[in-house]
Amino acid sequence: MGNPASPLQPILPLPEPLRGSDPDSFPQRTITTRLPSIAQRTLDETDWPETARSRLRALIDEMPHGSLRPLEDDGGPDIAGWQGYISPYLGQTWLQPPWFVVETYFFRRILEAIGYYKAGPGRGVDPYAPQKRQELTGVYAGMRGLCTQLETFNQTSSGNRQQSIETLVQMLHVNIWGNQADLSMWPGGSGQGPQRPQGDRLSERLLVDQASDAARYLTKLAEGRLSVDFILDNSGQELAYDLGLADFLITNSLAETIRFQAKPHPTYVSDRMCSTWSLSWKALRTSACAPWRCGCTITWKATACVWSATTFGPPH
């Protein structure tokens, strides 16, 4: 018998990657419609310098039949890697390479266009900040249902280990569906959003569901001084659900410390970044939803892009 397969290598042959040239497919709609719309909105919603505006317009005009080109050396820490990644596809149209390559390349081109890594007015500017601010104005007004559910969960699980496990399973299901919120799929202000099941149907459409194992594991570890890390993805509604889960863990003594780890730069539209955490936290603290109006001690660690929540106090 040969050596067992490496955990980093697939056991079975991989299928052909999805491409924008696949007729009537999601990749085709993404490259011909969704991505150009994102670039257009990025252009329209910020008063960019003319150089950035010209680059964004050129990017829009390229799609989908223009040719892929190397990234310019804009000083980004990823530039050397990108020149290798894109090399096999240079000269191909946006529809020809694997879809994931093209989509990721598109978002890196946005950063190149605005001068995100260069000295100048675009350095460190989140190109999607207007959408994130717009989402914040509408999301938390609709969070009362989550708040009511969270208060119920905290009451029913208090002091009962088995009930804490069962309730944590429900809370994990609520949280995973909250993680559907993605501004690149459902733009802020569009009135569109993901459809999610309710109540006992939360686990029906999960391909893999290890919530029970995770709940038992966390409950067992909670006998010590447990620290739980949240790797943040999207902003807005998704962050609200993550904070709800964090509230539950600390309120029920399932964790002593919660750490939120954000992204150092934007890749996709709704990425929760280090530089925009304070915007979201201010909106949460001033929301009418009681569980967010708590007395959290938030410690900002700039070098690690980490916030620590060690005390969730009562509403005030």
Buried (B, 14 or more C-beta within 10 A) or exposed (E): EEEEEEEEEEEEEEEEEBBBBBEEBEBBEBBBEBBBEBBBBBBEBBEBEEBBBEBBBEBBEBBBEEEBEEBEEBEBEEBEEBEEBBEEBEEBBBBBBBBEBBBBBBBBBBBBBBBBBBEEEBEEBBBBBBBBBBBBEEBBEEBEEBBEBBBEBBEEBEEEEEBBBBBBBBBBBBBBBBBBBBBBBBBBEEEEBEEBEEEEEBBEEEEEBEBBEBBEEBBEBBEEEBEBEBEBBBBBBBBBBBBBBBBBBBBBEBBBBBBBBBBEBBBBBBBBBBBBBEBBBEBBEEBEBBBBBBEBEBEEEEEEBBBBBBEBEEEE
